[in-house]
Every structure is written in structure tokens, then in C-alpha cells.
Amino acid sequence: MHPRSIRIEHFGQDAVTATAEAMAIDAGRTFPAADRVPEAAGDAFDWLDWYRAWAAKQGLDREGSPEPTHLQVEAADSFEAVIPWSQLRRAAVVYAVNGQDLGASGPLRLYVPDGISACLNVKRVTVFRIGYADGIQPEASYGFKSQFTPGDLMSSLRKA
């Protein structure tokens, strides 16, 4: 996967990759991130606008299709968050600052202003995993990954 690509995994679908710019185009509209999170800088798109457009392109928007229950986000620095879908209604995804990619903070940054903290944010997002599961906790959980597979360790060695 290209270092500026984002992997998108959806239950029952093959994983795909996209660039931050392509995701912003798919969302259909962008806005200053500060419109949702006053201290945030950059150009953002609405998470749910993007998801609805992407789901339609994937044929996942059939009548009667269940809404996802959660979003799992993985970052390049091993930070992870699992966010209940209900907390994403005002989520903003920052993809650029002054028309330029996010550099070391990218390829994307997710802000969730209606979440467990004043504003959960995940920088350096590399994976969005959209899921369905019973019994999802009503609050987000987040932190640094504490268990690594042998493949994870080998991958980090190859990057060094």
C-alpha cells in the first residue's frame, strides 16, 4: 500500500484503498475543520457524507441495509480507536491544510467532536474499518496497540 493511501475495510466487502483527495471528492463538499472543531486547522469533509457516497458506489445502500455499528480507526503510530456509529454524526476528516497534504500528520486526521472526550482525534489515519457487531459499547475506546502479531513486527523492521 502506498504510504499516502488509506485502507478501507467494510464487513462483507473486499478491502480497497483510496487517497485522501479522492475521499474528499467522494464526500461531495468540504469545509474548514474549525467549523466543527474550533482549534482544528485545515480542510475537512464530513465522515457520514463520505460514507454514504462510498457505500452507494459499492452497492451497499440498498433499502433495508443495516447501518454500521462502529468505526475502527488505525493510525500509522499504532494508535487505534473504536467509535460507535452514533458518535460520528459530526465527525470531520481533515485531508489538507492550505491545499497541501498533511505531511507527517497525514494522510488523514479524524475529529469526533461528539465523542467520549471533548474531541477525540486520531492523526496519521491509515485504516478505516467499518463494522457491524452486537454489543458495541456506547462509548468510544482508544489507545495505543498493545499486542502485535509477528507480521506487525516484521513490517516495522522493513520500514527501518
Secondary structure, DSSP 4 states (H G I P E B T S, - for coil): --TTEEEEEETTS--EEEEHHHHHHHH---EEGGGTSTT--SEEEEHHHHHHHHHHHHT---TTPPPP-EEEEEETTSEEEEEEGGGGTT-EEEEEBTTB--GGG-SEEEEETTSSSSSEEEEEEEEEEEE--TT--SS-EEEE-----HHHHHHHHHH-
